[in-house]
């Protein structure tokens, strides 16, 4: 089974376990996910099955969207409500103060990585150091917060916000930063991912729903084509007689394929033979070299109808 299934991850499970559960339900041993969600976060988890796992590195990284609840007047060591409380302060600010803080945190800047995160230092995730009480100089990473929308609020106690951001942005850290600017502290109470990798939560199903649909022998309807997340990458098309060569790693010579745009040296492309998505490749000096073969004959590759 090769393709993508969109999971609405529940609270209290890791992304790894949700991905593994989806694979077990569908009988696919080879699986992987794009974009980790914290165990207590819910929402969209993009799970790849079969050879589609080889495509994750090409998925778009920006335009992730979340809904988060921020609690004011409290800080924790994990920057969310499930951590140990490290401080309390009276929250006393206006709606205009809140809007100003959100404006200041919109844009591109370096965000301090949370101590409790999976980002690695010396080959070990930061949370391992934090759990052992080892203090580190935390790294910063450039991120982009494209927009922050106030959905509802009960200020100065809490607010519900929608955030559109780039890959690598921590919403927990954003909530902490908002609290710092309001001089009362803030921590994340809940987090739900609405979109990532070009997919939306409206297309996703819970593991329970996937299991029920699979029992009805209708699971194939949930599997999306493996190239659905790659529309930002140029596509080249070759005749059907070229398919065998592509699958064996042979380059497509100039003139043997078509592409609607001019390609740059080293540019990554999707390779199709007729309607079959065969491989990912790269362009060099007029030729297309297959890099990762995706299509496997005699397997369910979720071909378009």
Secondary structure, 3 states (H helix, E strand, C coil): CCEEEEEEECCCCCHHHHHHHHHHHHCCCCEEEECCCCCCCEEEEEEEEHHHHHHHHHCCCCCEEEEEEEEECEEECCCECCCCEEEECCCCCCHHHHHHHHHHCCEEEEEECCCCCCCEECCEEHHHHHHCCCCCCCCEEEEEEEEEEEEEEECCCEEEEEEEECCCCCHHHHHHHHHHHCCCCEEEEEEEEEEECCEEHHHCECHHHHHHHHHCCCHHHHCECCCHHHCCCCEEEECHHHHHHHHCCCCECCCCEEECCCCCCCCEEEEEECCEEEEEEEEECCEEEEEEECCCCCCCCCCCC
